[in-house]
Every structure is written in structure tokens, then in C-alpha cells.
Amino acid sequence: MNIVILDPGFSNLSSIYWAIKRLKYNPIISDNPEIIRHSDKLIFPGIGTPYAVMKNLSNKKLIEVIQRYKNPILGICLGMHLFFHYSEESKNTLMLNIFNKKCIYKFNNQIILPHMGWNKVYFKKKHPLFKNICNGEWFYFIHNYIALISSITIAKTYYDSFFSSAVQKDNFFGVQFHPEKSGLKGMHLLKNFLEIDII
């Protein structure tokens, strides 16, 4: 299977690369539009701000490639955020708009930020991304901005209030937590994603 880890230009990609290698797959890291376009599975990690990453994606001519991608794609943390239309983090930056106008909001300023560390994830039963994972399992988070609960929410987490910790629309999957930093359950989730049939 041809697995590509997208290089948006700012992320430390080694942890996700070695996590997938430990699952006995051989991913490649690339920002080449043709390599990405012809991959079987695409993983989109993200560190930085929406403005910086979107500018880099534009310079690399990757925006349309991602928007038109037809196989399963997993956005992690900021990678998930960029599937949305707009974020309060970079107020003048339009993002990939895969999720039709839904937005990313800042956590309530009255709580400690970032939301960092282990927290429970409650997911829809029988979703293939969480196959053989216990509901309420612990995953590792670090973030200041959230997606609200909506029709694309497939898992939620509580920190002051519930927010979307995993989302899906068609072949686009996103997780707010970091599976590559979440121990065996995170590895299991990555394995589930890599075994999801082409949509």
C-alpha cells in the first residue's frame, strides 16, 4: 500500500513516520503533488498556524490536490483543523473548506490552555476508526482551538465542555488528539485508518 505523510513544511514528522513503520508499513514523507495525488492513504499532520500552513500549501500547489483527494485521508490536530472553512486562530485565512463552512473556535479563556495531556475520547459505536478500541479510552492532546460538536462529529471529549475530538465527512477523517503520541491505543487507531477500505 502506498502511504504518504504530507509534509506541510512546519511539522515534526518523525513520530508519525516511525509509528507507521512500527505497524510494518513503509510510508514516505512528501510534498510532491503527483506523489500525494496517487497515494492510497494520506496522513496530514500539522504544527503551526493556519495562516502559515495554508501559505505553504499554496506555494507547494497542494491546496487543490488535497481538496480533490479521493482516498482516505487523516488530518491530525492542525491537519484536522485545516479541513474546516475558517479558524479564529488566523482570522483572515480561509482554509480548505472540506467541511462546508464549519469553523474552528478558541477554547473558553477561563480554563487553562493549552488543553494538554491525556483525556478520554467517546466515539460513535462501530465506527471503523475506533474498531477494537474501548469507548472512553485515553488519548493525548495538545491544542488551544476546537471544532464544536456537529453532524460530522464521530467522537467527543470533555474539557470545560464537549468538543469534537474526531470528525469525518466522506473520505476525510480528522482527529484532534495525537495518535502517534497515544501509546498502544493510538497505534491501534492508526492501524484502523490504514485498514479502512478506499471510500
Beta strands, then each sheet from edge to edge (+ up, - down):
strand 1: 3-6
strand 2: 28-30
strand 3: 41-44
strand 4: 73-76
strand 5: 86-87
strand 6: 103-106
strand 7: 115-123
strand 8: 137-143
strand 9: 145-147
strand 10: 153-158
strand 11: 162-169
strand 12: 172-175
sheet 1: 2+ 1+ 3+ 4+ 12+ 11- 10+ 7- 8+
sheet 2: 5+ 6+ 9-
end
